Each structure stands twice: as structure tokens, then as C-alpha cells.
């Protein structure tokens, strides 16, 4: 079984043997998060979508061309 786990804000993939042995790290990323992953139908290839999440908020007045306040979390 393959699963994603996060430690200190960094996501990595782990493989847990069905027979109950210890989990083994499949990736060793040092930043970002894993959004999704999936095995190919033949079980030989693994696709991973990963990156960072950025949020910006912008408050605009009703006057054209006037920015009232920009907020970045």
C-alpha cells in the first residue's frame, strides 16, 4: 500500500508492505506538498503531482484603477 505522509510541512510517499513489515520511504522530497499520486495500470510507474499552495487576496474599490488594499497571508 502506498500513502502520503507529512512531517515538518514536507510531504513524501511511503510504501507499507501488506505482510506487516516496516514502511519504506519511496521519495525524499525536502519541500512542497503532494497533491495527488497514482500507479500505472501495470504497477511499474508512479505519477506524482506536487508543489506549493499560494493564496492572495486583493480588495479593489469601485473606482476604476484604484487599489485600496492588498493583503498577502
MMTF fields as JSON, N, C-alpha, C and O atoms, coordinates in Angstrom:
{
  "mmtfVersion": "1.0.0",
  "mmtfProducer": "UNKNOWN",
  "numBonds": 291,
  "numAtoms": 292,
  "numGroups": 73,
  "numChains": 1,
  "numModels": 1,
  "chainsPerModel": [1],
  "groupsPerChain": [73],
  "chainIdList": ["A"],
  "bondAtomList": [4, 2, 8, 6, 12, 10, 16, 14, 20, 18, 24, 22, 28, 26, 32, 30, 36, 34, 40, 38, 44, 42, 48, 46, 52, 50, 56, 54, 60, 58, 64, 62, 68, 66, 72, 70, 76, 74, 80, 78, 84, 82, 88, 86, 92, 90, 96, 94, 100, 98, 104, 102, 108, 106, 112, 110, 116, 114, 120, 118, 124, 122, 128, 126, 132, 130, 136, 134, 140, 138, 144, 142, 148, 146, 152, 150, 156, 154, 160, 158, 164, 162, 168, 166, 172, 170, 176, 174, 180, 178, 184, 182, 188, 186, 192, 190, 196, 194, 200, 198, 204, 202, 208, 206, 212, 210, 216, 214, 220, 218, 224, 222, 228, 226, 232, 230, 236, 234, 240, 238, 244, 242, 248, 246, 252, 250, 256, 254, 260, 258, 264, 262, 268, 266, 272, 270, 276, 274, 280, 278, 284, 282, 288, 286],
  "bondOrderList": [1, 1, 1, 1, 1, 1, 1, 1, 1, 1, 1, 1, 1, 1, 1, 1, 1, 1, 1, 1, 1, 1, 1, 1, 1, 1, 1, 1, 1, 1, 1, 1, 1, 1, 1, 1, 1, 1, 1, 1, 1, 1, 1, 1, 1, 1, 1, 1, 1, 1, 1, 1, 1, 1, 1, 1, 1, 1, 1, 1, 1, 1, 1, 1, 1, 1, 1, 1, 1, 1, 1, 1],
  "groupList": [{"groupName": "UNK", "atomNameList": ["N", "CA", "C", "O"], "elementList": ["N", "C", "C", "O"], "formalChargeList": [0, 0, 0, 0], "bondAtomList": [1, 0, 2, 1, 3, 2], "bondOrderList": [1, 1, 2], "singleLetterCode": "X", "chemCompType": "L-PEPTIDE LINKING"}],
  "groupTypeList": [0, 0, 0, 0, 0, 0, 0, 0, 0, 0, 0, 0, 0, 0, 0, 0, 0, 0, 0, 0, 0, 0, 0, 0, 0, 0, 0, 0, 0, 0, 0, 0, 0, 0, 0, 0, 0, 0, 0, 0, 0, 0, 0, 0, 0, 0, 0, 0, 0, 0, 0, 0, 0, 0, 0, 0, 0, 0, 0, 0, 0, 0, 0, 0, 0, 0, 0, 0, 0, 0, 0, 0, 0],
  "groupIdList": [1, 2, 3, 4, 5, 6, 7, 8, 9, 10, 11, 12, 13, 14, 15, 16, 17, 18, 19, 20, 21, 22, 23, 24, 25, 26, 27, 28, 29, 30, 31, 32, 33, 34, 35, 36, 37, 38, 39, 40, 41, 42, 43, 44, 45, 46, 47, 48, 49, 50, 51, 52, 53, 54, 55, 56, 57, 58, 59, 60, 61, 62, 63, 64, 65, 66, 67, 68, 69, 70, 71, 72, 73],
  "secStructList": [7, 3, 3, 3, 3, 3, 3, 6, 6, 3, 3, 3, 3, 3, 3, 7, 7, 6, 6, 1, 7, 7, 7, 3, 3, 1, 7, 7, 7, 7, 1, 1, 3, 3, 3, 3, 3, 3, 3, 7, 6, 6, 1, 1, 7, 3, 3, 3, 3, 3, 3, 7, 7, 7, 7, 3, 3, 3, 3, 3, 7, 1, 1, 6, 6, 7, 3, 3, 3, 3, 3, 3, 7],
  "xCoordList": [0.843, 0.0, 0.902, 1.867, 0.601, 1.353, 0.515, -0.679, 1.15, 0.431, 1.349, 2.574, 0.734, 1.471, 1.451, 0.434, 2.594, 2.703, 3.459, 4.377, 3.073, 3.722, 4.451, 3.905, 5.688, 6.477, 7.159, 7.836, 6.982, 7.565, 7.176, 7.982, 5.943, 5.435, 5.878, 5.553, 6.612, 7.1, 6.432, 6.421, 5.88, 5.17, 6.087, 6.891, 5.961, 6.677, 5.778, 4.785, 6.137, 5.385, 6.087, 7.315, 5.278, 5.764, 5.053, 3.916, 5.712, 5.118, 5.067, 6.094, 3.867, 3.664, 3.401, 2.379, 4.311, 4.081, 2.809, 2.509, 2.089, 0.849, 1.129, 0.277, 2.32, 2.637, 2.943, 3.223, 2.891, 3.084, 4.503, 4.784, 5.401, 6.773, 6.805, 5.774, 7.979, 8.081, 7.886, 8.253, 7.308, 7.136, 8.482, 9.444, 8.544, 9.767, 9.471, 8.46, 10.375, 10.219, 10.41, 11.356, 9.519, 9.638, 10.192, 10.784, 10.006, 10.52, 11.276, 11.122, 12.095, 12.844, 12.82, 13.864, 11.613, 11.465, 11.82, 11.636, 12.323, 12.693, 11.824, 12.032, 10.849, 9.934, 8.648, 8.569, 7.653, 6.375, 5.457, 5.786, 4.315, 3.348, 2.945, 3.108, 2.421, 1.936, 0.431, -0.303, -0.027, -1.447, -2.156, -3.272, -1.509, -2.081, -0.982, 0.088, -1.267, -0.334, -1.127, -2.243, -0.551, -1.222, -0.264, 0.645, -0.485, 0.316, -0.241, -1.449, 0.637, 0.197, -0.517, -0.369, -1.279, -2.038, -1.149, -1.567, 0.086, 0.991, 1.805, 2.57, 1.642, 2.317, 3.795, 4.507, 4.27, 5.701, 6.069, 7.231, 5.09, 5.365, 4.432, 3.287, 4.965, 4.215, 4.208, 5.265, 3.025, 2.898, 2.584, 1.755, 3.258, 3.066, 2.825, 3.573, 1.783, 1.542, 1.878, 1.272, 2.86, 3.273, 3.626, 3.869, 3.656, 4.003, 3.672, 3.605, 3.466, 3.131, 1.775, 1.314, 1.148, -0.131, 0.119, 0.702, -0.325, -0.188, -1.555, -2.329, -1.858, -3.135, -2.872, -2.043, -3.565, -3.506, -4.927, -5.829, -5.108, -6.412, -6.204, -5.243, -7.087, -6.976, -8.329, -9.335, -8.359, -9.581, -9.503, -8.558, -10.488, -10.471, -11.681, -12.786, -11.464, -12.574, -13.467, -13.144, -14.582, -15.476, -15.026, -15.705, -13.882, -13.337, -12.349, -11.446, -12.476, -11.57, -10.1, -9.769, -9.242, -7.828, -7.33, -6.138, -8.177, -7.783, -7.73, -8.752, -6.546, -6.401, -6.414, -5.596, -7.343, -7.481, -6.49, -5.784, -6.429, -5.557, -5.225, -6.096, -3.98, -3.54, -3.128, -2.318, -3.664, -3.384, -2.757, -3.33, -1.578, -0.926, -0.741, -0.042, -1.376, -1.258, 0.149, 0.398],
  "yCoordList": [-1.157, 0.0, 1.237, 1.297, 2.199, 3.441, 4.564, 4.672, 5.404, 6.519, 7.73, 7.602, 8.915, 10.161, 10.524, 10.37, 11.012, 11.419, 12.739, 12.969, 13.601, 14.914, 14.985, 14.628, 15.45, 15.689, 17.035, 17.279, 17.906, 19.25, 20.017, 20.778, 19.822, 20.547, 20.015, 20.608, 18.912, 18.325, 16.969, 16.118, 16.787, 15.548, 14.577, 14.973, 13.292, 12.219, 11.003, 10.877, 10.106, 8.87, 7.72, 7.632, 6.85, 5.67, 4.447, 4.537, 3.306, 2.035, 1.12, 0.845, 0.651, -0.248, -1.651, -1.88, -2.598, -3.969, -4.553, -4.306, -5.309, -5.931, -6.946, -7.173, -7.564, -8.592, -8.003, -8.748, -6.673, -6.052, -5.615, -5.191, -5.702, -5.241, -3.734, -3.072, -3.185, -1.744, -0.961, -1.442, 0.244, 1.064, 1.516, 1.675, 1.723, 2.185, 3.479, 3.597, 4.455, 5.728, 5.516, 4.847, 6.081, 5.998, 7.29, 7.28, 8.4, 9.687, 10.33, 9.944, 11.318, 12.041, 13.535, 14.18, 14.07, 15.488, 16.31, 15.849, 17.514, 18.385, 19.64, 20.494, 19.75, 20.891, 20.508, 19.469, 21.37, 21.274, 20.169, 19.455, 20.062, 19.053, 18.216, 18.637, 17.037, 16.147, 16.356, 16.178, 16.737, 16.95, 15.64, 15.398, 14.804, 13.504, 12.617, 13.094, 11.32, 10.372, 9.157, 8.922, 8.393, 7.195, 6.289, 6.748, 5.007, 3.987, 3.724, 3.816, 3.397, 2.972, 1.631, 0.952, 1.255, 0.004, -1.225, -2.245, -1.147, -2.29, -2.267, -3.194, -1.198, -1.109, -0.781, -0.907, -0.36, -0.092, 1.387, 1.722, 2.272, 3.706, 4.405, 4.002, 5.467, 6.249, 7.708, 8.291, 8.296, 9.717, 10.491, 10.071, 11.631, 12.458, 13.899, 14.44, 14.515, 15.953, 16.629, 16.327, 17.556, 18.205, 19.657, 20.052, 20.453, 21.865, 22.606, 22.015, 23.913, 24.75, 25.394, 25.514, 25.802, 26.5, 27.948, 28.23, 28.866, 30.296, 30.941, 30.68, 31.78, 32.486, 33.983, 34.436, 34.741, 36.201, 36.731, 36.18, 37.807, 38.465, 39.906, 40.545, 40.425, 41.781, 42.453, 41.95, 43.583, 44.358, 45.56, 46.343, 45.72, 46.785, 47.675, 47.187, 48.993, 49.933, 49.933, 49.302, 50.639, 50.737, 51.816, 52.061, 52.469, 53.44, 52.763, 52.081, 52.919, 52.254, 52.641, 53.811, 51.622, 51.856, 52.125, 52.381, 52.083, 52.367, 51.086, 50.423, 50.729, 49.597, 50.152, 51.009, 49.673, 50.166, 49.485, 50.154, 48.167, 47.437, 46.084, 45.419, 45.676, 44.359, 43.571, 44.048, 42.377, 41.542, 40.252, 39.556, 39.928, 38.653, 37.917, 38.395, 36.729, 35.984, 35.463, 34.819],
  "zCoordList": [0.0, 0.0, 0.0, 0.761, -0.828, -0.915, -0.318, -0.598, 0.511, 1.125, 1.241, 1.236, 1.346, 1.534, 3.006, 3.683, 3.501, 4.898, 4.952, 4.164, 5.879, 6.018, 7.356, 8.401, 7.3, 8.505, 8.344, 7.346, 9.324, 9.294, 8.035, 7.5, 7.556, 6.399, 5.051, 4.022, 5.028, 3.773, 3.557, 4.447, 2.369, 2.028, 1.312, 0.469, 1.656, 0.971, 0.853, 1.57, -0.063, -0.256, 0.454, 0.477, 1.028, 1.742, 1.206, 0.742, 1.268, 0.861, 2.081, 2.702, 2.418, 3.552, 3.021, 2.374, 3.283, 2.822, 3.448, 4.616, 2.673, 3.144, 4.249, 5.108, 4.239, 5.244, 6.622, 7.562, 6.752, 8.05, 8.347, 9.467, 7.389, 7.598, 7.779, 7.655, 8.07, 8.282, 6.979, 5.907, 7.068, 5.863, 5.32, 6.072, 4.002, 3.343, 2.602, 1.911, 2.758, 2.057, 0.56, 0.142, -0.246, -1.701, -2.283, -3.362, -1.577, -2.023, -0.864, 0.295, -1.208, -0.192, -0.528, -0.614, -0.715, -1.019, 0.22, 1.346, 0.012, 1.128, 1.197, 2.058, 0.291, 0.314, -0.419, -1.074, -0.29, -1.007, -0.472, 0.475, -1.11, -0.721, -1.918, -3.063, -1.655, -2.703, -2.818, -1.846, -4.016, -4.242, -4.576, -4.117, -5.368, -5.715, -6.289, -6.67, -6.344, -6.944, -7.406, -6.942, -8.316, -8.807, -9.556, -10.248, -9.403, -10.088, -11.475, -11.692, -12.416, -13.743, -13.601, -12.585, -14.603, -14.519, -14.427, -13.879, -14.957, -14.845, -13.546, -13.28, -12.723, -11.436, -11.511, -10.515, -12.685, -12.85, -12.756, -12.527, -12.932, -12.924, -11.941, -11.735, -11.342, -10.371, -10.809, -11.053, -10.909, -11.246, -9.973, -9.166, -9.804, -8.61, -9.048, -9.863, -8.506, -8.696, -7.373, -6.345, -7.4, -6.163, -6.415, -7.555, -5.36, -5.481, -4.204, -3.126, -4.336, -3.196, -3.423, -4.558, -2.345, -2.41, -2.026, -0.979, -2.877, -2.612, -2.673, -3.594, -1.699, -1.661, -1.597, -0.809, -2.412, -2.383, -2.349, -2.979, -1.605, -1.536, -1.965, -1.537, -2.803, -3.306, -3.15, -3.649, -2.464, -2.29, -3.208, -3.121, -4.093, -5.09, -4.857, -4.616, -4.93, -4.744, -5.981, -6.988, -5.901, -7.055, -8.039, -9.036, -7.768, -8.693, -9.62, -9.137, -10.938, -11.873, -11.61, -11.422, -11.606, -11.457, -10.054, -9.884, -9.042, -7.664, -6.849, -6.669, -6.353, -5.444, -4.037, -3.703, -3.195, -1.843, -0.917, -0.163, -0.967, -0.055, -0.653, -1.215, -0.537, -0.968, 0.252, 1.046, 0.421, 1.588, 1.102, 0.264, 1.623, 1.317, 2.625, 3.518, 2.746, 4.005, 4.253, 5.272]
}
